[in-house]
Amino acid sequence: MRAGIALGLALAFGYSAAAQEVHVKGQAKAPDGTQAFTGVWVPQSCMVKGQEQLPQKADRDAIRLSIENGEYKLYVLTDPVKLIGRRVSTAELGVDEKAGTFELTIKEGAKKGIKLHGIFELSKTSLKLCYGPAEKPRPTKFEANAESDNFFETWERHKK
């Protein structure tokens, strides 16, 4: 069931059936613009087509986003204590901090090669992302209403 929830969260990324067991960890070294994003994040909300995709806390607790070295990696945890999980997808992350925008290019997963773009709001403890397909206009508001193809996600830094 959790893999299905993560699949819903990662609709834009696709799911790799060949996902391997990996440790989820952040590293300090990162390309320009992505340093502040570095770390492990826990989802608080994921809105798609006006609907919450992760209404249950147990479903949110099983998912992690690891951002390190300019890579955006989405996981479904198999061991939440040791932060071990199966990678759902990997994307290259590019950030324009001044503009508050970002780009993702999917490197692994069923939708390899797909490009997404969006806006972000980042604090020490939280991250808001609103993004959609790169061939459509970049979102300008943090919303994912029923008429849009946008994802609106809120994340909280993982507390060690």
C-alpha positions as CSV (number, residue, x, y, z in Angstrom):
1,M,0.0,0.0,0.0
2,R,2.8,2.4,0.9
3,A,4.4,1.8,-2.5
4,G,1.1,2.8,-4.1
5,I,0.9,6.0,-2.1
6,A,4.5,6.9,-3.1
7,L,3.5,6.1,-6.6
8,G,0.7,8.6,-6.3
9,L,3.1,11.2,-4.8
10,A,5.5,10.5,-7.7
11,L,3.1,10.6,-10.6
12,A,5.3,13.2,-12.3
13,F,8.4,11.1,-11.8
14,G,7.2,7.6,-12.6
15,Y,8.1,4.4,-10.7
16,S,11.1,2.2,-11.4
17,A,10.3,-1.4,-10.8
18,A,14.1,-2.0,-10.6
19,A,14.4,0.2,-7.5
20,Q,17.2,-1.0,-5.2
21,E,17.5,-0.9,-1.4
22,V,19.5,2.1,-0.5
23,H,20.3,4.3,2.6
24,V,18.6,7.7,2.6
25,K,21.2,10.3,3.7
26,G,22.1,13.9,3.0
27,Q,25.6,15.2,2.3
28,A,27.0,18.7,2.7
29,K,28.5,19.2,-0.8
30,A,26.1,20.5,-3.4
31,P,26.1,22.5,-6.7
32,D,25.4,26.2,-6.6
33,G,21.8,27.0,-5.6
34,T,21.0,23.7,-4.1
35,Q,23.0,23.8,-0.8
36,A,20.1,25.1,1.3
37,F,17.9,22.2,0.0
38,T,20.5,19.5,1.1
39,G,19.1,17.0,3.6
40,V,16.3,14.6,4.1
41,W,12.7,15.7,4.0
42,V,9.4,14.2,5.2
43,P,6.1,15.0,3.3
44,Q,3.4,17.0,5.1
45,S,1.1,17.3,2.2
46,C,0.9,16.5,-1.5
47,M,-1.9,18.0,-3.5
48,V,-2.7,16.9,-7.1
49,K,-5.8,17.9,-9.0
50,G,-7.2,19.6,-5.9
51,Q,-6.9,16.3,-3.9
52,E,-4.6,15.4,-1.0
53,Q,-2.6,12.4,-2.0
54,L,-1.2,11.5,1.5
55,P,-4.1,12.0,4.0
56,Q,-2.8,9.4,6.5
57,K,0.2,10.1,8.7
58,A,1.4,6.5,8.3
59,D,1.6,7.0,4.5
60,R,3.5,10.3,4.9
61,D,5.9,8.7,7.4
62,A,6.9,6.0,4.9
63,I,8.2,8.5,2.3
64,R,11.4,10.5,2.2
65,L,12.9,13.0,-0.1
66,S,16.7,13.2,-0.1
67,I,18.4,16.2,-1.7
68,E,22.1,15.9,-2.1
69,N,24.7,17.0,-4.6
70,G,21.9,18.5,-6.8
71,E,19.9,15.3,-6.9
72,Y,16.3,15.0,-5.9
73,K,15.7,11.4,-4.8
74,L,12.3,10.1,-3.7
75,Y,12.1,7.0,-1.5
76,V,9.6,4.6,0.1
77,L,11.1,3.5,3.4
78,T,11.4,-0.1,4.3
79,D,13.1,0.7,7.7
80,P,12.1,4.1,9.0
81,V,14.5,3.9,12.0
82,K,17.6,3.2,9.9
83,L,16.3,5.4,7.0
84,I,16.6,2.5,4.5
85,G,14.2,2.4,1.6
86,R,13.5,1.8,-2.1
87,R,14.2,4.7,-4.4
88,V,11.2,5.6,-6.5
89,S,12.9,8.1,-8.7
90,T,15.8,10.4,-9.1
91,A,15.9,13.8,-10.7
92,E,18.6,16.4,-11.4
93,L,17.7,19.6,-9.4
94,G,18.6,23.1,-10.6
95,V,17.7,26.1,-8.5
96,D,17.5,29.9,-9.0
97,E,17.5,31.1,-5.4
98,K,16.9,34.8,-6.4
99,A,13.9,34.0,-8.6
100,G,12.5,31.3,-6.2
101,T,12.3,28.8,-9.1
102,F,13.6,25.4,-9.8
103,E,13.9,22.8,-12.5
104,L,13.8,19.0,-12.3
105,T,15.0,16.5,-15.0
106,I,14.1,12.9,-14.3
107,K,17.1,10.7,-14.5
108,E,15.7,7.4,-13.2
109,G,12.2,6.1,-13.2
110,A,9.4,5.4,-15.7
111,K,9.4,9.0,-17.0
112,K,13.1,9.3,-17.5
113,G,13.9,12.5,-19.4
114,I,10.8,14.4,-18.4
115,K,11.4,18.0,-17.4
116,L,9.4,19.8,-14.7
117,H,9.7,23.4,-13.4
118,G,8.2,25.3,-10.5
119,I,8.5,27.6,-7.6
120,F,9.7,27.1,-4.1
121,E,9.7,28.6,-0.6
122,L,12.4,27.4,1.8
123,S,13.0,27.9,5.5
124,K,15.3,26.1,7.9
125,T,12.6,23.5,8.7
126,S,10.2,23.5,5.8
127,L,10.1,23.4,2.0
128,K,7.1,24.2,-0.3
129,L,7.3,23.1,-3.9
130,C,4.8,23.8,-6.7
131,Y,5.7,22.4,-10.0
132,G,4.4,21.0,-13.3
133,P,5.4,20.0,-16.8
134,A,8.1,22.2,-18.4
135,E,6.1,22.6,-21.6
136,K,3.4,24.4,-19.7
137,P,3.7,27.8,-17.9
138,R,5.6,27.7,-14.6
139,P,3.3,27.9,-11.6
140,T,3.1,31.3,-10.0
141,K,1.1,30.3,-6.9
142,F,1.4,27.5,-4.4
143,E,-1.7,25.5,-5.5
144,A,-2.7,22.4,-7.5
145,N,-6.3,22.9,-8.3
146,A,-8.5,20.4,-10.2
147,E,-7.8,22.1,-13.6
148,S,-4.0,22.2,-13.4
149,D,-1.3,19.6,-13.9
150,N,0.6,21.0,-11.0
151,F,1.8,19.3,-7.8
152,F,1.9,21.3,-4.6
153,E,4.0,19.6,-1.9
154,T,5.0,20.7,1.6
155,W,7.9,19.0,3.3
156,E,9.5,19.2,6.7
157,R,13.2,18.5,7.5
158,H,13.7,15.1,9.0
159,K,14.5,15.4,12.6
160,K,17.3,13.0,13.6
